[in-house]
Amino acid sequence: MAIKSKARHDLTLRSIKREIAAGRDVAYWLDNTHLDSGLLTEDDIAEVEALAQAYYDALDAKDKADQELKENVKIGA
């Protein structure tokens, strides 16, 4: 059972944000065990989801740019 304290809450949220900022996969942090523990509020979850969305959007944009570059190199553009 999770310890529901302000300090525990702050440390958990802080570590989630650090993982996202460091560019590590955040799927683990969005696992139901963390969301359903009652430790994070709906606002915390929304904040983490927004950070995760931005992280994955950036990865998708990089992949798209890399793919376009490869295609342009292939056709000699």
Steps between C-alpha positions, in 0.01 A plus 500: 500500500632842409583748771278798437707792618586837354872416494440167324269669252753773422786252456295278271386786281851645494655170393241457224583847366875424515455179302306683231749788489788254470338351193434161650194299410219606727254219437596344833394813684160495337439143613180447693691409814616860531179661381271283709705517818323816608832674543457724196204731454309547175694824445832318548396233253394763247835676540695177451289408198563843345876464556493149356302620198755773432783247539347256253402779258864610494613141431246472219613831348863386509412168338304679228786743432748210485275312258461806275876549499555137398244532221662819373843338500362203304361718223800729501310813602 
